[in-house]
Amino acid sequence: MSDNAKYGENEDGSPSAVGQSVESEARPEPEEGDALQDRLLRALAEAENARKRAEKAGTEGRQAGMAQLLSELAPALDNLDLALEALAGSHEIEPSLIKGLEATRRAINDALLKAGVKILRPSIGEDPDPNVHEIIGTVPSTGSNAGQIVSVAQSGYMIGPRLVRPARVIVSREREAS
């Protein structure tokens, strides 16, 4: 073998097959490059989709856990609200006790709001929304407010788009003709 053959040249000085094959292996064909780029882009897109799915599953899992906790905590919150309503006009109870209970309820509400809970406490005179209010009773109308909320029996709760419990309300109805 001559020195030229060792360095990728034939005896006549033209490039040898050895030199050509090394050079062609270093550069992929244009079709191969396009295919590799397509595979890379697809892999990146799939990784991004997997990240989004995992993030969504985590959010939904947290919301489901919060909803479970809130549904178990709601009766205790209802009892605290009932106690505050019962004590509101009482002169027999120490005012500092009432203020302490009110502060406790405000602290609980603040913690719920920070955790992403929306407290549903409709206003008197508002029209009930069947998506977030449950009508648990009716009373005869005292004026032109038939069909409107006259009392809120229990607050409702939402976490994100999930309704944990509807607000339970009493609405007015048309007076029956006598």
Backbone hydrogen bonds, N-H to C=O, Kabsch-Sander energy under -0.5 kcal/mol:
donor,donor_aa,acceptor,acceptor_aa,energy
6,K,2,S,-1.1
7,Y,3,D,-1.0
8,G,5,A,-1.2
9,E,4,N,-2.6
10,N,14,S,-3.6
13,G,10,N,-1.9
16,S,8,G,-3.6
20,Q,16,S,-1.7
21,S,17,A,-2.5
22,V,18,V,-1.6
23,E,19,G,-1.8
24,S,20,Q,-2.4
25,E,21,S,-1.7
26,A,22,V,-1.3
27,R,23,E,-1.0
33,G,29,E,-2.2
34,D,30,P,-2.1
35,A,31,E,-2.2
36,L,32,E,-2.5
37,Q,33,G,-2.6
38,D,34,D,-2.4
39,R,35,A,-2.3
40,L,36,L,-2.4
41,L,37,Q,-2.6
42,R,38,D,-2.4
43,A,39,R,-2.3
44,L,40,L,-2.4
45,A,41,L,-2.4
46,E,42,R,-2.5
47,A,43,A,-2.2
48,E,44,L,-2.2
49,N,45,A,-2.4
50,A,46,E,-2.4
51,R,47,A,-2.1
52,K,48,E,-2.2
53,R,49,N,-2.4
54,A,50,A,-2.3
55,E,51,R,-2.3
56,K,52,K,-2.5
57,A,53,R,-2.5
58,G,54,A,-2.2
59,T,55,E,-2.3
60,E,56,K,-2.8
61,G,57,A,-2.2
62,R,58,G,-2.3
63,Q,59,T,-2.5
64,A,60,E,-2.3
65,G,61,G,-2.2
66,M,62,R,-2.6
67,A,63,Q,-2.6
68,Q,64,A,-2.1
69,L,65,G,-2.3
70,L,66,M,-3.0
71,S,67,A,-2.4
72,E,68,Q,-1.4
73,L,69,L,-1.9
74,A,70,L,-2.2
76,A,73,L,-0.6
77,L,73,L,-1.9
78,D,74,A,-2.7
79,N,75,P,-2.2
80,L,76,A,-2.1
81,D,77,L,-2.3
82,L,78,D,-2.6
83,A,79,N,-2.5
84,L,80,L,-2.3
85,E,81,D,-2.3
86,A,82,L,-2.5
87,L,83,A,-2.1
88,A,84,L,-1.0
90,S,87,L,-1.3
97,L,94,E,-1.1
98,I,94,E,-1.4
99,K,95,P,-2.5
100,G,96,S,-2.0
101,L,97,L,-2.2
102,E,98,I,-2.5
103,A,99,K,-2.3
104,T,100,G,-2.1
105,R,101,L,-2.4
106,R,102,E,-2.4
107,A,103,A,-2.3
108,I,104,T,-2.3
109,N,105,R,-2.6
110,D,106,R,-2.6
111,A,107,A,-2.2
112,L,108,I,-2.5
113,L,109,N,-2.6
114,K,110,D,-2.3
115,A,111,A,-1.5
116,G,113,L,-1.4
117,V,112,L,-2.7
118,K,158,M,-3.1
119,I,117,V,-0.6
120,L,118,K,-0.5
120,L,156,G,-3.2
121,R,119,I,-0.9
125,G,149,I,-3.4
126,E,123,S,-1.7
132,V,129,D,-1.8
133,H,129,D,-2.6
134,E,167,A,-3.3
135,I,133,H,-0.5
136,I,134,E,-0.6
136,I,169,V,-3.0
137,G,169,V,-0.8
139,V,171,V,-1.8
141,S,173,R,-2.6
147,G,172,S,-2.2
148,Q,145,N,-2.0
149,I,126,E,-3.0
150,V,170,I,-3.0
151,S,170,I,-1.6
153,A,151,S,-0.6
153,A,168,R,-2.3
154,Q,168,R,-1.6
156,G,120,L,-2.7
157,Y,165,R,-2.5
158,M,118,K,-2.2
159,I,162,R,-2.7
160,G,116,G,-1.0
162,R,159,I,-2.2
163,L,161,P,-0.5
164,V,157,Y,-2.3
164,V,162,R,-0.7
165,R,157,Y,-1.8
167,A,132,V,-2.6
168,R,154,Q,-1.9
169,V,134,E,-2.6
169,V,167,A,-0.6
170,I,151,S,-2.7
171,V,137,G,-2.2
172,S,148,Q,-2.3
173,R,139,V,-2.3
